[in-house]
Amino acid sequence: MQNSIIGLAHIGVFSQDLEVSKAFYCDKLGFKVIHENAITEADGVIKIAFVAAGNCVIELIQKPGYQAKDSGIVDHIALNVKDIEKVWTDLKAEGIKFETPEIVTNLTFFEKGSRWITFWGPDGERLELNETL
C-alpha cells in the first residue's frame, strides 16, 4: 500500500439543493464546475456536480430525501490559499460569516507556520481557508 496514495481525489459533501451549493462554491469561492451527472436509483435521482479550484475537487451530492445532520464524519474541508488576508476580506464582502473574528496564526504548524480561519457552506459543511507560511 505504500506510495499507493498520491494525493486527494475529491471530498464528497452532501447537499440539500445542488444548485444552491454550486452557486456558493462557484460564485463565492471561485470554483468551476468540471463535471455533472445524475444517477437514477429506486428511490429517485441522485444529482452530482464536481467543482474544482486548482487541485482541490469537491463532489457535491444531492440525494432524494436527504436530511441535514447536526454533525458528520468530516470535520472540515481545508482550502489551500495564497494571501489569506485578501481572500478573507473578499469573502467578508460577499457576506460570508466566519467562525472567529480573526485569522488564527500558529507558527508550530508545518515548517514555518500556518494561518487559518473557518466558516460554513450552505449545508453546514465547515470550511477552512488555510495558508502555509
N, C-alpha and C positions, 0 to 999 in steps of 0.2 A: 504493500500500500504506500510505502514511502515514495514521494515525488509523484504520486498519482493525482493529487490535488494541485492544480496550477493557478487557481485564482477563484474569484467569486463569479458565478454564472449569472445569478439574479437573486432577488429577495422577493418572495411571494407575500402579498398583502391583500387581505380580503377587503372588499369594497361594498358598501350598501348601494351606491349609484356610480357605475363605471364612468359616466360622462362627467360627473362632479369631480371624481378622483383624477381623471385625465386632465381636466381643466386646471386643477390645483397643481399637479406636478409640472404640466407644460407651461401654463400661463404665469404661475407664481415662482416656480423654481427653475424654469428654463429647460426642462426635459423635452425630448422629442418622442413621439410615438414611432416605434420601429416595427411593430407587428401587432395585428389584431386578429382574433379568432373567436369562434363560438363552437361549443361542444353541446350537442343535444343528448340529454340523458332522460331517463324515465320521468323524473320529477321536474323537468324543464330544461332551459338552455343556460349553460354557463358561459358568460361573456368574459373574454380575456383580452387585455391590452398590455403589451410590453412597452415601457417607456425607458429612455436612456439619456444619461448626461455623462459624456466621456465614457469611461469604462464601467460606470455604475448603471446596472439594469434592474428595474423593478417590474415584477409581474403583478398587475392589478387584476383581481379575480372577483367577479360578481356572480354569486350563486343564487339560484332561486330560493326564496325564503330565508336568506341569511339574516341572522340576528347578531347585532354587535355585542361583544362581550366586554366586561369591565377591564379584563386584562387578558393577555395572551401569552404564548410561548416566547415570542420575540419581544425583548425589552425595548430596543430601539434600532433604527437604521441610521448608521453614521455616513454622512455625505462628506467626502474629502473636498475641501475648498481652498482656494488661494485668496488672500486678503479677506479674512473673516469679518473685519470691521465693515468693509463695503457691502458684503453680502448681507450682513445683519441689518445695516442701515436700509438697504434696498428692500428687504423683506418687511421691515417695520413699516416702510412707506406703502407696502402692498396690503397692510392691515394684519400681518401675521403677529400673533401674540406669543411671546416667549415664556418659558417656564420660569426663568430667573431674569431679573432686570439687567444683568451684566454678563459679559462673556467671561467664562472661567479660564484662568491660565494656571497650568501646573507644569513646572519645569522638570518634574521627575518622570514624566511620560516620554517614552522614546529617547533618542539621543540628546535632543536639545529642548524637549518640552512639547506641550500641545495646548491648544486653546479650543474651547467648545462652548456651545450653547444649544439648548433643546427647545423644541416646540412640537405641536401636534398637527397631523394631517386631518383630512375631513372625516375619517372613520376612526379617529382616536389613536392612530399609529403615532408612536413617539419618534420624532426625527431629531437628528443631531447634526449641526454644522461642525466640522472638525478640521482644524488646520494644524499640521505638524510643523513645529518651528525648526 
